[in-house]
Amino acid sequence: MKTLPIRTVALAASLTAAGCLNADLRSNQICASAPEQIPALPQGSGTIRLPPITIDLSSALPDLTRAGVSGTVLVQQLELASTNVDLSGIQKVDATVVGGGHGSSLPPVALTCNYHEPQNPPLPLTAITVPCSGPNVFEYVRSEQLTLEITLTSTSLPATSWTASVGACVSAEILVDYTKL
C-alpha cells in the first residue's frame, strides 16, 4: 500500500463570524496519483484487483482527528494512465472505500463508478477518467487518509504485470468548531 501526495485544486476557507469561532473549509477537488504495479491478467481478459491506494489528506485537510471537526468527503472520480498499455479494453471499473490502518472497524463502502467506453477513442487509449459517487466517507478519512480498492474488468490487458498511474479525486467540506478544540 502506498501513501500518495496530494495535488489540491481550489481550496477556499471562509470564516463564519467575526471572532472566528467556526470555520468552513471547502475544496472542490483534491487529487492524488502515483505509479502502481498492476498485476498480470493471465488470460488477457477478465477481472483484476489493483493494489490498494491510500491518499494522504493531511496536508490539504489537517487536524481531522480533533474534537469539533466534522464534514463531508465525497469521492468524485478515479484516474488511470499508462504510457505503454492500451486501456481501450477496459469495460468496467469498481471501487470500494475501506477503513485505513490496522484494526479499523469501518465496513467497506462500495462506490458507484460509471465508466463508459469512449466512442472512437484515440488508439492506443492511454488514460481514462471514471466518474464516481457514493456516500459521505468523512469517518473513513478521520485518520487523514483515504484507502481505495479498485477492480478492473477488461477484454484486453497485458498477461504480464505493468505500471500505471492510479489516482482519485475527492471533494471536501470540513466544519471546525473552535469552541470544541
C-alpha positions in Angstrom: 0.0 0.0 0.0 1.4 3.4 -0.9 0.6 6.8 0.5 0.2 9.3 -2.3 1.0 13.0 -2.4 -1.8 15.5 -2.9 -2.5 18.0 -5.7 -5.1 20.4 -4.4 -7.3 22.5 -6.7 -9.4 25.4 -5.4 -9.1 25.2 -1.6 -11.0 28.1 0.0 -11.5 28.9 3.6 -14.2 31.3 4.8 -14.7 32.2 8.5 -18.3 32.4 9.5 -18.3 35.2 12.0 -16.0 38.0 13.3 -14.5 36.3 16.3 -13.7 33.2 14.2 -15.3 30.5 16.4 -16.3 28.4 13.4 -14.7 27.8 10.1 -15.9 26.1 6.9 -13.1 24.7 4.8 -14.0 23.7 1.2 -12.2 22.1 -1.6 -13.9 21.4 -4.9 -11.2 18.8 -5.8 -8.3 17.2 -4.1 -6.5 14.7 -6.4 -3.6 12.3 -5.9 -2.0 9.7 -8.1 1.2 7.6 -8.1 2.8 4.8 -10.2 1.4 1.4 -9.2 2.4 -2.1 -10.3 -0.7 -3.6 -11.9 -1.0 -7.4 -11.7 -1.0 -9.5 -14.8 -4.3 -10.6 -16.3 -3.1 -14.2 -17.3 -5.8 -14.8 -20.0 -5.6 -11.2 -21.3 -9.3 -10.7 -20.3 -11.2 -10.9 -17.0 -11.1 -9.1 -13.7 -8.0 -7.8 -11.8 -7.8 -6.1 -8.4 -5.3 -3.3 -8.2 -3.2 -2.8 -5.1 -5.0 -0.6 -2.6 -4.2 3.1 -2.9 -4.0 5.4 0.1 -4.5 9.1 -0.4 -2.9 11.3 2.4 -5.2 14.2 3.0 -3.2 15.7 6.0 -1.6 18.5 4.0 -4.8 19.6 2.4 -7.2 19.0 5.4 -5.2 18.9 8.6 -6.5 18.1 12.1 -9.4 15.9 11.0 -8.9 13.8 14.1 -9.5 16.6 16.6 -12.8 17.1 18.5 -15.1 19.7 16.9 -14.2 18.7 13.4 -16.9 17.2 11.1 -17.6 17.3 7.5 -18.4 15.7 4.1 -15.8 14.0 1.9 -17.1 12.6 -1.4 -15.1 10.5 -4.0 -15.6 12.2 -7.4 -13.5 10.2 -9.8 -10.8 7.7 -10.4 -8.0 8.1 -12.9 -5.8 5.5 -14.6 -3.0 6.3 -17.1 -0.2 4.2 -18.7 2.4 5.2 -21.2 2.7 1.8 -22.9 -0.6 -0.1 -22.3 -3.8 0.3 -24.4 -6.6 0.7 -21.9 -9.4 0.6 -24.5 -10.4 -2.9 -23.5 -11.5 -1.8 -20.0 -15.2 -2.4 -19.7 -15.9 -1.8 -16.0 -14.3 -0.2 -13.0 -15.4 -0.9 -9.4 -14.1 0.8 -6.3 -14.6 0.4 -2.6 -13.6 2.7 0.2 -12.0 0.7 3.1 -11.1 1.6 6.6 -7.5 2.7 6.8 -5.0 1.3 9.3 -4.8 -1.9 11.2 -7.8 -2.7 13.4 -10.2 -0.4 11.6 -13.8 -1.4 12.3 -15.4 0.5 9.5 -17.1 -1.7 6.9 -16.1 -1.4 3.2 -18.3 1.1 1.3 -18.9 0.4 -2.4 -18.8 3.4 -4.8 -20.9 3.8 -7.9 -18.4 4.2 -10.7 -19.9 4.9 -14.1 -17.3 4.1 -16.7 -18.4 4.2 -20.3 -16.1 3.2 -23.1 -15.3 6.3 -25.1 -16.7 6.5 -28.6 -13.9 6.4 -31.2 -11.1 6.8 -28.7 -7.6 7.6 -29.9 -5.6 4.3 -30.1 -3.9 3.4 -28.0 -6.1 4.8 -25.3 -3.6 5.6 -22.5 -5.7 7.4 -19.9 -9.2 7.0 -18.5 -11.2 9.1 -16.0 -14.1 7.3 -14.2 -16.8 9.5 -12.6 -17.8 8.0 -9.2 -20.3 8.8 -6.5 -21.1 7.4 -3.1 -21.9 8.2 0.5 -20.0 10.7 2.7 -16.7 9.0 3.6 -15.6 11.5 6.2 -15.4 8.9 9.0 -13.0 6.9 6.7 -10.7 9.9 6.4 -10.6 10.9 10.1 -7.1 9.3 10.0 -6.3 11.9 7.3 -6.1 9.2 4.7 -8.5 7.6 2.2 -7.9 4.0 1.2 -9.5 2.6 -2.0 -9.6 -0.9 -3.5 -10.1 -0.8 -7.3 -11.1 -3.6 -9.6 -10.9 -3.5 -13.4 -12.8 -5.7 -15.8 -11.3 -5.9 -19.3 -11.2 -7.8 -22.6 -7.6 -6.9 -23.3 -4.9 -6.1 -20.7 -1.4 -7.4 -20.6 -0.7 -11.0 -19.5 2.3 -9.7 -17.6 2.4 -7.1 -14.8 2.6 -3.4 -15.9 2.9 0.1 -14.5 0.2 2.7 -14.4 -0.5 5.9 -12.6 -3.5 5.3 -10.4 -5.4 8.1 -8.6 -8.5 9.5 -7.2 -10.2 12.9 -6.7 -12.4 13.9 -3.8 -14.3 17.0 -2.8 -14.4 18.0 0.9 -16.3 20.4 3.1 -14.8 20.4 6.6 -16.5 22.2 9.5 -14.4 23.3 12.5 -16.0 24.4 15.8 -13.1 26.1 17.6 -15.0 26.1 20.9 -14.7 22.3 21.0 -11.0 22.0 20.1 
